Amino acid sequence: MFSISTLPMVGSQRLVFVVAIVMLLQWVPVFVLASSPSILPRALVNPISLQIRSLGRRTPADNQTVGAGVSGLAPSSDHQSYYTVIQLGDINFRVALDTGSSDLWITSSDCTTSSCKKIPSYPLTYGSPTFFPVNDNQTAFSAHYADDTGVSGFIARETVHIANFTLANQTFGMVTTSNVTFTDQISGILGLGFPRLSSIEKKLPDSLPFFANLAAQGLLEYPLFAFSITRNNTGTLTLGAVDAAVVSDPRAISWFPVAEFPPFGSEDNVSTYFEWAIPIALFNVNGKSFTPIPTYTSQAQNSPSFALFDIGSPGIYGPLQDVSRIFDSIDGARLVDPSGQWAVPCDTALPMSFTFGTKTYVLQPTDYLIGPTSGSPNMCLSWPMASPPSPDGVDWQMGDAFMRTVYTIFNFGINTKEPPSIGIYPLANVTVKPPNITSSTSSSPIVEPTPTPSSIDISSFFASVSATITTTLPNVLLPTPSYSTPPYGFNSSVTATVGGVVASGLANTTYSALLGAQTTISNISALPKVSPMPSVLTLTLTESGGKVTTTTKTFSPAQMTLGVPPGWSNAAQRTSEHQNGVLALIGLFSWTLLVFV
């Protein structure tokens, strides 16, 4: 769920290429203690019958289509979200990425509220040749968030460009009123959720959200997208393939089927996909394993606990009944904010883990500790944070703090063939190939956990990233938070499965399924991957006589202007307050499509 600090990108001569990725810029993480859990309400909207375009049959990774791309990511300065650059028509915008919502929206020049004045906006007076109104701009758009902020405006169509893709006539929200505050000249949100979660779909059933549109038109090499986000604030969004610079052994990817959600009370008796949520089996701290306690024990999905994977959330959130058990197991932990924030001694060396299916993912203290507090430097704020119950029955949110430790793949699913799934590729562990393995389709490799850092390592880490939070902890014990539980939002008499094959709402049937109803890929070479172009290329030339010469080529970043059409002088230009290299880094990746062999 998207969240901001206040809201709940030959011959005789032999050529040897040595390619090095050199980051153009460094960022320093900044951690912000929110005054309340930054969680979006998961809007309850009506299901949609999707119109799926019929295309000729094709196979995944056939290399006959240009169906993959890479867009770089950067963090917002408040460390609450990651953003990338898109083009609407020929105008560049930064958008925050969100897997907890589905719609694309951008602020417009008609938005005169204070939150709109300092960010680039779509100039409605420009007259873009690729802009098309919907119902004379009279079809209303709105989005509302848990902290009573929100946006409103109208629905329109424009050509959207990102990475290697262009979508004409893509519907989006043109915002004319907003009290949502962004940093870093971010102008809107790009939602990557399922169509059922889209408010635009509710108004225009013949339209599709951005990624669903790519998948429905068969424009992707495979209907998936993936994120690589890290502590040093670099990252990538890949569309149609996985990042070859990250995934060296695709056998280490574990795939987890996504849960269906029942209909709302007045809808038909069909369960469909709604959110990127999977069952969470266990969590562990200090050698103690706990089974999650779901908030709604009588819900239609047979009462498991679900975890939403959400790049729009900065941390990890869980229900009070689970989060309190975690911190009861850590010596010296105490509740420091009635909103559900705990602090623990900064010298804790306890790993924390979460289990999905049969796979366990370990977080070290440097992963789940937010940082020391200025008033009590020996105490560190910590994830997870307790959050109020949500009527969709999703108790856990695995946001950036978890997703930085893994490479996360969102497989959209294929109508009648393959359910949606989330692929997790471990980054914080050392992967070792098992002995006597000769086939690329062999069993998963052995994973050895990274050694737990010492208290000195943790202290040095926080010093290196300047992660001190300016706050003073209370000097009294706080009462346990008390939340009211809203009624379950779905029809509990309708059964909803995990990983069910459905007839509509996913990618079109011209794709050949890699997973099908299984949780492993038998033909691992068919999983496509894409490689970003490096910023530095080293060319080593060895001549026939043995002479070796080395040449280094640095690719200069192109400048990019936000919110202003090229050559248009009718509005003040809003150039980035940050170095242009950031814009180039997150907007202008080149790529090469590969397949695993």
Secondary structure, 3 states (H helix, E strand, C coil): CCCECCECCCCCCEEEEEEECCCCCCCCCCCCCCCCCCCCCCCCCCCCCCCCCCCCCCCCCCCCCCCCEEEEEEECCCCCCEEEEEEECCEEEEEEEECCCCCEEEEECCCCCHHHHCCCCECCCCCCCCCEECHHHCCEEEEECCCCCEEEEEEEEEEEEECCEEEEEEEEEEEEEECCCCCCCEEEEEECCCHHHCHHHHHCCCCCCHHHHHHHCCCCCCCEEEEEECCCCCEEEEECCEECCCCCCHHHCEEEECEEECCCCCCCCCCEECCCEEEECEEEECCEEECCCCCCCCCCCCCCEEEEECCCCCCEEEEHHHHHHHHHCCCCCEEEECCCEEEEECCCCCCEEEEECCEEEEECHHHHEEEEECCCCCEEEECCEEECCCCCCEEEEECHHHHCCEEEEEECCECCCECCEEEEEECCEEEECCCCCCCCCCCCCEEEECCCCCHHHHHHHHHHHCCCECCCCCCCCCCCCCCCCCCCCCCCCCCCCECCCCCCCCECCCCCCCCCCCCCCCCHHHCEEEEECCCEEEEEEECCCCCEEEEEEECCCCCCCECCCCCCCCCCCECCCCCHHHHHHHHCCCEEEEECC
